[in-house]
Amino acid sequence: MQMHKLNKWLAAIAVIAAFVVFGFSTTRIVNASKGDQGIDISWPQGNNGKFGYGSDKFAIIGAGGHNTNGNYTQSTYKTQVASATAAGLRTGSYFWDEGVYTQTGVDQLWNYIKPTLQTPKGSVVAIDFEAGAQNKSLDTDLLVRMGQHIKDAGYTPVLYSGAYYMQEHVDYQRWIANFGASLWVADYHSNDVQAVANPEWYPIMDGMAMIQFTSNYRAGGLDGNIDLTGITDSGYKADSKTGSKVTVNPNSTTDAIKAGQSANNATKASIKAGYRVKVNLSAQKWATGQSILSSVKGQTYTVAEAPSGSSRILLAGVTSWINRQDVEILQTASQSSQSVLYVVKSGDSWWSIADAYGTNMYSLAAANGKSIQSVIHPGDSLRVSGTVSGHTYYRVLSGDSFWAIGQKFGINMYSLAANNQLSINSVIYPGQSLYIK
C-alpha cells in the first residue's frame, strides 16, 4: 500500500515536470494502460475502419488467417492500421485460426501471416480461436505452438475466444503458464449499446488481459474492449499530445504506420480533394448550420472539394460541407489516389463510374482534367482510383465473374476468391469491392 502511494506521488511529479519541460500545448503523457477501452475491426468496417469514442486508446485489427478455403489476407488490414495510427490509436493485430489441425499447418499459417504484419514489433498479435479440432489437448498444443511463433518473432502473443468456448476447448492454464496473463475473452451480457465496460459482468477466469464486453459499442454495431493489464501498450512508448491531437510513438515502424503518421502530421489546411477524413465525434454542426447526425460522427468520407483558403470542405457520400476543424485526416491523397485504367462503356456516367469504384464523381472528373459537365463517350479511357496504400482493389461490375476479374488482373481465380474469404462458387454482386493484391 505504501509503495502504491509512492508510485502515485512519483507519477504526479512526472506530470508536473512534463508541463514544465514541454509547456501546456505539447506534453508527453503516460498511457492510461489499465482500464483503457478500444475497438477491434476488420473488413466489415471498410478500408479505413469504424471508430468508437474519443476516449478510446487502441484498435486490434484483422490481418487475415485460415479458414476452410485455406490461408488468406485481409484486404482492409493495411489501411485500417494506417487509419487507426492517424487517429492516434495504438494498434495490434489478430488473425483467424480455423481448420488448423497439425503442427505443419500451424507453421504454414504463421509463415503466411508473419510477413504481412503491419503493427509494431512488441505489439499484440492475437489468435482468434473459435473453431478447433474438438480435441482439447491437441488444440492447446497447436495454440501454444502458434503463441511461441508469435513470441519468437518479437510480438506479444494473445489468445482470443469466447469465455465458454475457451473454458470448454482450451487448457488455458497451459497457455498462461507459457505466456502469462494474455487471454482476450469475449463475454456479452446485453444486446443494448454499451459504451462502458461493467466490472460486475466480467467473467471469472485466470489470466485475462482483455475483455471484449460488447458487440454494440456504438449504435450500428462495433466491438468494444477493455484492457485490464496494459497489454495494449506493448510495442509503444508514451503518446505525444498537442492540443486535442494524440500521436502514438511505436517502437518500430511499418509501411502502414508510416502512412498513418504522415496523415497524423498533415495539417487540416492541407486537406485536398481525394483525402479521406473522419468526422470528429465532437462535431456538432455542418458548415451550413444544420445538426450533424450521430450516425455520421466517427465515419470516414472522401473529400470531394476543398477550396483553397476556405475553412470548409465538401464530403462525398453525404454531399455536405463541414468545417475543417471538425474532421481528422486518415489518408492523404498520395496514399489513396493511385489509379487503374477504365474504358467507358455505353450508358456510363461520371456518377455510375465513380459509384462502381467507391470514389466520388467530382474527384474522378478532376483526376482526368475534366468537370462533371464534360461529356464522356464509349471508348474513352479514364484513370479511376483503384489502389489504396499500395494494395489494389476492384469494384465489381455487372457481368463480372471471378474468372473475368482474374484474367483482367493476371491472378488465378481461386486465389482471388480465397483472398476475399470466398470460394469460386460464391456469388459476387455489382458494387462489391474485391481485394486484388
N, C-alpha and C positions, 0 to 999 in steps of 0.2 A: 504493500500500500504506500509506504514512504517512497519507494522507487517510482511508483506511478506519479506521485505528486512532484517529484524531482523532474521527471520527464516533461510534465506539463509546464513547469517553471522554465525549463530549458527551451521548450518549444516557443513559449511566449517571448523569450529573449531573442530567439531566431527570427520571429516575425517582426519584432521591433527593428532588429538590425537590417532586415530586408528593406524596410521603409526608409531607413537612414541611408543605405547604400544606393538604392535604386530609385528613390522618390516615390510619389504617390501614383504616377501614371503607368509606370512599368515596375512590376515586382516579380520576385521568384516566389512561387507558392508551393508548399509541400502538398502532395496529393493526399486527398482525404482518406484514401485506402479503405479501411474497414467501414462498411456501410455505404460505399459508393453504389449507385444504381447505373444501369446501362442496358443496352439492347443487343440482340443478335439478329442478323439479317442475312438474306440470301437472295436468289434470283426472283422470288415473288415481289420483292421490294424495288425491282428495277435497277438500272445501271448505276444510279447514284444513291440507292438505298432510301430508306424512310427513317425519319428521326423521331425521337420521343420527346424529351423535355430539355430545357436549357440547363438543368442541373445534372444531366447525365454526364458520365465521365469516360465510358468505354463502349466499344462495339466489337462483338465477336462475329466474324464474317465467314460465310460458307465458301470453301475453296474447291469443292468437288467431292470425290470419293469413289466408292464402289457400290454398285447395285447389281441386279440380275443381268443387266446388259454389259457389265464389265466396268473398268475404270473410266472415270470421266472428270473433266474440269468444269468449273462453274463460270459461265461467260461473264457474269456480273462481278466476279470476285475482285479483280484488279481495280476497277473503277470505284467499287464500294469502299475498298481500303483507302484509295486516294481521297474520296469524298469525306469519309469519316475523319481522316487526318486533317483535311482542310477545315472541318468543323470543330477541330480541337479535341477530338476523342482519341484515347489510347485504343489501339486495335490489337486483336488476337484473331486466330483462325480456328475453324473447325472443319472436319471432313466426315462424310457419311461412311459408315462401316457396316455393310450388309453383304452376306454371302461369302465372307472370307473365312474359310474353314481349315486352312492349312498354314504352316509356317511359311511356306513358299509364297502363298497368297498374301500374307502379311508383308513379306519383304517386297513383293512386286508392287503392292499398293503404296507402300511408303516411298519406294524409288520413283513411283509415278507422281506422288503428291509433293515430295520434298522440293524438287526444282521449281515448282510453281508458287511456293510460299512467298508472300509479299509483306508480311508483318515482320517486325524487327527480331533479330536473334534475342533469345531470352523470353519472348512473348508467349502467351498462352497458345498452345496448339491442342485443341480438344478432339477426342474421338467421339463421334456421335454414334452410340451403340444402342440400337433399338430392335434389331433383328439378328439373332445369332444362330448357332448350330443346335440350340436346345440342349446343350451339354455344358453344365456349369463349369466343370473343371477345364474342359477344352477351351471354352470361350474365355475363361480367365487367363489361361496360358497364352492365348493369342493376343489378348488385350495388353497383358504385361509385356509381351514381346514388342508390340507396337509402341507402347509407352517408353520402352528402353530406346527404341529407334529415335523417338522424338527427343528424349533427353540427351542422347549421344550427339545429336545434331545441334545441340545448343539451345533448344526451346524448352518451355515449361509444359510437361505433359499433364493433361486434364482429361478426365473421363466423364462424359455426359450421358445421362439416361433419365428416364422417369423413375421416381422413387420406388414404385412397386416393381418395375422391371429389373432395376438394378439389384434389389434385395433378393429377387427370385432367381436371377440368371447369372449373377456375377459374385464371386467371392471377393467382395470389395475390400475386405480386411487385408487380403493379399496385395491388392493394388496399393492400399495405404502403406503397407509395410515397405513397398518398393519406392513409392513416390511421395509419401507424406500426405497431408490433408489437401487433396486436389480433386475432389469429386464435385461435379456440377450437376445438381439434382433438380429435375423438373417436378413440381408439385403444385397444382392449381386447386384453389378452394372456392372459386367463384367465377362465373362467366361474365360478371359485370366488368366495366372498365375499372382497372385498379392501378392507380398511379404511384402508389407507395406500398412497399412490402410490409406485411403484417407479421411480426415475430411470433404471434400466437399460432400462426398457421405453418410455421416451419416444420418440416419432417424431422423425426428424431433418428438421426444416423450419425455414426462416427465419420470423420474425415471430410466433412462438407466444406468446400471453399466458396462455392457459389450456389445460389438457388434461383431457378427460373420460376418466378412466382405467378406469372400470368401470361396468357396469350392475347390479352386485351389491355395492353399497357396504355394504348390510346384508342379512341373511337375508330373503328375500321380495322382494328387488329394489328398487334405488334407484340413481340415477346419482350417482357420486362424481367430484368435480373438484378440481384443484389450480390455484391462482393462481400463476403463475410470476413476475409482474411487479408485483403490487399493483394491478392494474387494477380489481379489485372494490371498492377503497377509493373509487373515483370517485363523487362526489356526497355524500361523507360526511366529517364531522370525526371526531376521535378519539372512541372509545367512552367511555362512563362505566361504572364498575363499583362496585356496592355489595354487599359480601359476594360471593356467587356469582352475583348477577343482573347481566347486561350490558344496558345501554341504548344503542341506536345513536342517533347525532346527525346526521340528514340535513341537507344544505344548504338543502333546500326541503321543503315538505310537500304531502301529498295527502290525500284522504278516507281511503284505506286506511291510510296512515301514521299519521294522527290516531287511527284506531280501534286500530291496533296499539300506539301509545304509551299510549293510555288503558288498554288491557288490561295493558301492561307496568307502569304506575303503580299499578294496583289491588293492594290488599293481599290476602293469602290469607285473612285473617279476613273479608273482604267477600264471599267466594265464596257464591253462592246457587244454588238450582235454576235450570237454564237456562243457566248458564255453560258454556263449552267450555274444557276443560283438557287439557293434555298431561301424561302420566305421565313423570316425570323418568327419565332414563337411569340415574341413580344410585339410584333407588328399589329397595329390596330386599324388603321385607315389606308385605303388606296390613295394614291396621289390626287384622285378626283373627289375625295371626301367620303366615299361610301365605306361602310364597315367591311373588314376582311373576314370571311367565314373561317371558322376554326378548322374546317376540313382542308383549307388551303395552307394554313400555317404548318411549317415543317416540311412541306412538299417542295420538290425540285422542278424548276422550269427552265426552258431555253429562253435567252434574251432575244427578242425579235428586233427591237430597235433600242438604241442608246444614243440619243442626240448628244453631240459634243457640247460640254458646258452645262448640260441640263442636269437638274437634281433628280430627274425621274427616268425610268426605263420601262419599256413595254415587254410584258411576259407573254410568250406564245402559250397556247393551250387555254389560258383563261382570258387572253386578249385584254389585259388590264394594265394600266400604268401604276407603277409603285415607286415610292421614293427609294433611292439608292441605299439610304441608311437602314432600310428595313429588309435588306437581303444580305445573304452571306455567300461569297463566291466558293463554288465547289469545283468547277472546271473552267479553265481559261479557254479561249477559242483555239489556241495552239494545241491543246490537249484533246480537243473534241472535233476538230474540223477537217481532218484528213478525208479524202473522198474516193468514191468509186464512179465509174462512168455509167450513165444511164441513157439509153436510146429512147426518145419519146415515141409513144405509140398512139394510134388513133384514139381519140376520146380523152387523152390525158389533159390535165390542167396543172397549174402551179400547185393548187391545193391538193389534188389527188396524189401527185408525186411526193410532195412534202409529207403528206399523211402516211403514205406507204413506207417511207423511210424514217419516220419518227422525228422529223425536223419541222421547221415552220416555213411557210411559203415566202416570207419576206427575206429570210436568210438565204434560202435556196436561190431566189432570183438575184440577190445581191452577189452571191458567190459566183454567179455566172455573168456578172456585168450587166444585169437587166433589172427591170422592175416587174411587179406583178401585173402591170398593164401591158407588158411586152407579149407579143404573140409567139407561141411555140408551135412547131409543126412536126408531124410524124417524121422520124428520121433524124431530128436534131439530137445532138449529144449534149448532155448536161452533167456537170460534176455535182454529185449528191453525197452528203455526209454518210459515210458507211463504216467508219472506224472510230474507236474511242480508246485513247491511251495505248495505241499500238495493237489493239485487237480489232478484228473485222467482224461486222455483224451484217445480216441481210434481213430486210423486211419482206416477208412472203407476199407474192403477188398471185392474183387469180390464175389458175392453171399450173402453178408450180408443183414440183414433186421433189422428194429427196434426191432422186437421180438427176433431175434437171438442174437443181441448185448445185449439186456436187460437180456436175460437168462444167458449170459456169465458173466455179472457183478452183477446179482441179483437185477436189477432195473426194475420197471414197464415200459413197452414200451411207454405208454402215458407220463409219467414223463420224460423219456429220450428225447422224441421229444420236449416237452414243454421247457425243459432246454436248448434246442438249437434253440428256437424260430421257431419250426417246428410243424407240425401235423404228425400223423402216416401215412397220405396219401401223405406226401412229398416224393419226390424222393431223395435218397441218392446215392452217387457215390463213386467208389473206389478212395482212396486217400483223401477223405473228412475227416476232423477232427471233432469228436464229443466230447462234454463235458459229462463226466460220473457222476462225483461227486466232 
